[in-house]
Structure formats: C-alpha cells, structure tokens
Amino acid sequence: MVEEFPKHHVSIRTRYQEYSSVLSDLGKVVRENGPIDLKNSHLIQLAASAAIRSEGAVHSHTKRAIEAGASSEEIYQAIMLVTSIIGFPNVAAAISWADDIIDE
C-alpha cells in the first residue's frame, strides 16, 4: 500500500528536512522502546486521532494499523472505545474516515 500525503504535508517535510527527520525518528523511538507492539501502537494513535478530529491522521493510522495486522473490527473498536470521551458525533466522523480506507 503506497501512502500518499497531502501536498501541504509534503511541502513542510521538504522545506524543513531536519525537522521532518526528527519527527519521524521520535515516532520510531517511542514505538521501539516500550512493550506495546506495532499494531496496538497504531490503534492507540488511531483513537487519539479520532479524539482530535484529524481526518488525515485517522486515514494514516487506519492504513498503518491494517499493515501491522489489525482487522477492521479492531479498527472500529479502537475508535468506538473513546465514545464516552469524545462523543458519538466525533466517533461517527472517525468511523466514516476509517471507512474511506477500509472500503478502498
């Protein structure tokens, strides 16, 4: 699965390469230095993405969770688990964004 980033994202990463490298390294270091496996890391980040209503991040972490072995049921559960925190309308939006990826 080839990941395409929004133009603005690519522009920032291109213009500020050192910053971009540090951000990428930070995510990698955090994922590799703890007991949580890659799949569950992306499910946690997916739930956080839903909480901040970031469509792009929901898309990204849905893709990455699937690549790490998550099922669609795990994707939806990760989103629905935060209902009492972020409310049903936000969960419904995040599910529709996850559907964009799952239904591809």
C-alpha positions, 0 to 999 in steps of 0.5 A: 500500500503506497501512502500518499500525503497531502501536498501541504504535508509534503511541502513542510517535510521538504522545506524543513528536512531536519525537522521532518527527520526528527519527527519521524525518528521520535515516532520510531523511538517511542514505538521501539522502546516500550512493550506495546507492539506495532499494531496496538501502537497504531490503534492507540494513535488511531483513537487519539486521532479520532479524539482530535478530529484529524481526518488525515491522521485517522486515514494514516493510522487506519492504513498503518494499523491494517499493515501491522495486522489489525482487522477492521473490527479492531479498527472500529473498536479502537475508535468506538472505545473513546465514545464516552470521551469524545462523543458519538458525533466525533466517533461517527466522523472517525468511523466514516474516515476509517471507512474511506480506507477500509472500503478502498 
